[in-house]
């Protein structure tokens, strides 16, 4: 998980490790499966991304920025030449009070 904290709280090392797991993890998995899905002419990738990418929070700046990057990445892939493959992002809805 990407830790909470503002720009001055999160070290560059922590920032890099968090993005290596989440941001680059999503990218690596998409790259891994996209070609075979395109060759098969079918497939779906759903990236579950938190709402902080749409509603940035300075006290979760590393996560907000990572989520926004993943939303842009997913949107870019969806607009690629792989037209037979559906790629979407979704924001999980949390119960009130959680």
N, C-alpha and C positions, 0 to 999 in steps of 0.2 A: 504494500500500500504506500501511496505517496504521503509523507508526513505533513501535518499542519504546520503553519508558521508563516511569518511574513518574510519579505525579501532579505531582511537583515538576520532573521533567525535561522534560515536554512543555509548550511554550508554548501559550497560548490560540489564537494564530494558527495554529500547526501543528495543533492539535486541530480547529479549524474547517475548515481546508483538507482534512485527512484525512477528516473526516465528510462534507464537501461531495462528495467523490469517491465514497466507498464507501456511506455510509448514505443520503444523499440521492440518489445515483445509482441505488441499488436501488429507492427509493421512486418516483423519476421514471419509471424503466422499467416498473415495475408499473402505475403510473397510466396510462402510455401504451398498454399492451397490454390491460389488464383489460377495458375497455369493449368493445372490438371482439371479444374472446374471449367475453364474456358475450353479446353480440348474436348471435354465431355459434353459441352453445350448446356450445362446445367449446374446449379449450385447456389448456395446462399451463404453469405458471411454476415453475421450480425455482431457488431462491436457494441458492447454494453459500456456506455461512457457516462460518468456522473454529470449532473447538471451544472457543476462548477465551470464547465467549459462555456456554457451559455450565460451563466450568472456568476461572473468572476468574484472571488473573495480574496482581498489582499492578505488576510490571515490564513489563506490556503493557496498562496500564489503559485507554488510549484505544481500543485494538483490542478488548479484552474488553468494554468498555461498548458500543462500536459494534456488535459481534456480538450481544450480548444484546438490544440495541434492535432489530436486524434480525430476530432470532428472534421477538420479541414482535410486531413489525410483520407478519411473515409469518403467524404464528399468527392474528392478528386478521383478516387478509385472508381466510384460509381459513374463518373463521367468519362471513364476510359473507353478504349476501343473494345473492351470485353463486354459487349452489350448483352450477351446471353447470361451473364452472371449478375445476380442481385447482390448488392452490398449496401447495408444500411447501418445506421447507429441508432441506438435507443437509450433513453434516459430512464433508469428505474424510478418508479414512484415509491416514495417512502410513506408509511402510515403517519398520520398527523401525530405530532408530539415525539417523533423519534429523532 
